[in-house]
Amino acid sequence: MPAEQDNRIDLSLDVKGLNCPLPILKTKKALQEIQIGQILEVFTTDPGSVPDFNAFCRQTGHTLIDSAEQDASFRFLLKKTK
């Protein structure tokens, strides 16, 4: 597959305005809706999301492809691995 295929977003989740633990809980549910190897994009506004998503991916084995702060919100790209 071409490299750009690796970063195709299969599902986008907007959990802006929600605080811990809701962004992670909704992310976990959204990951159940996609297939292994697909990409989930998540937008949050909770600054605690940064360490939360890092820990979530370490604990679950999903791959955190990218995380970025933009316009007072955070964007995470996760690849489902199992």
CORVEN-V567618 format. One record per residue. N is the residue number from 1. SS is DSSP state (H for helix, E for strand, C for the rest). NEAR is the number of other ideal C-beta (glycine too) atoms within 12 Angstrom. Layout:
# CORVEN-V567618
n,ss,near
N,SS,NEAR
N,SS,NEAR
This chain:
# CORVEN-V567618
n,ss,near
1,C,8
2,C,7
3,H,7
4,H,9
5,H,12
6,H,17
7,H,18
8,C,20
9,C,24
10,C,23
11,E,24
12,E,22
13,E,33
14,E,21
15,C,32
16,C,22
17,C,15
18,C,24
19,C,18
20,C,22
21,C,19
22,H,22
23,H,36
24,H,33
25,H,19
26,H,29
27,H,39
28,H,26
29,H,17
30,H,28
31,H,34
32,C,19
33,C,16
34,C,27
35,C,15
36,C,16
37,C,20
38,C,27
39,E,31
40,E,41
41,E,32
42,E,44
43,E,31
44,E,36
45,C,24
46,C,28
47,C,16
48,C,20
49,H,37
50,H,25
51,H,20
52,H,32
53,H,40
54,H,20
55,H,17
56,H,31
57,H,31
58,H,13
59,H,13
60,H,22
61,C,15
62,C,32
63,E,27
64,E,32
65,E,25
66,E,22
67,E,25
68,E,19
69,E,17
70,E,14
71,C,10
72,C,13
73,E,24
74,E,32
75,E,30
76,E,40
77,E,30
78,E,38
79,E,29
80,C,27
81,C,19
82,C,14
